[in-house]
Amino acid sequence: MHLATDYIHLTPRGGRCRIRVHLPEEGQDTPVLICSELPTNEGSSITYVAEQLAAEVIRYHQLPTPVVWIEHHPPETTDGDTETFDLVDFSSYEVVESAPYMGETRLTLGEATWKRITRGMIEVLVGGEV
């Protein structure tokens, strides 16, 4: 895998998160996306809007689905010492437009479920340091 892009993505309610897109060297592998909560995020938590963020990133980068979506909370966003990583699985990876809310149409995926994983597991997935 190679890191294709690393950028700040806007989240609902004036927030921001960090997105890292790791693309496979070979076409049949699955893209790995790491979404990190930022300590300066004043908007919605990445956990609260996971379905929307994943849909936006998939659509923006025109990625094949399913993808591996990793939610990352660095120590600065938890208790100051603990870093967490969660594998987020969606009941559907079809990007759909939800009904307009306050004048905005939102993209979304199916319902999310989370499973705690380790930094080492992610580094195996992407083939290097995170």
TAGI-V124429 format. One record per helix or strand of 2 or more residues. SS is the DSSP state (@ for helix, = for strand). FROM is the first residue (numbers start at 1). LEN is the number of residues. If there is no record, write none. Layout:
# TAGI-V124429
SS/FROM/LEN  SS/FROM/LEN
This chain:
# TAGI-V124429
=/2/10  @/12/3  =/15/9  =/32/6  @/50/12  =/68/6  @/75/3  =/84/7  =/96/2  =/107/2  =/112/6  @/119/8
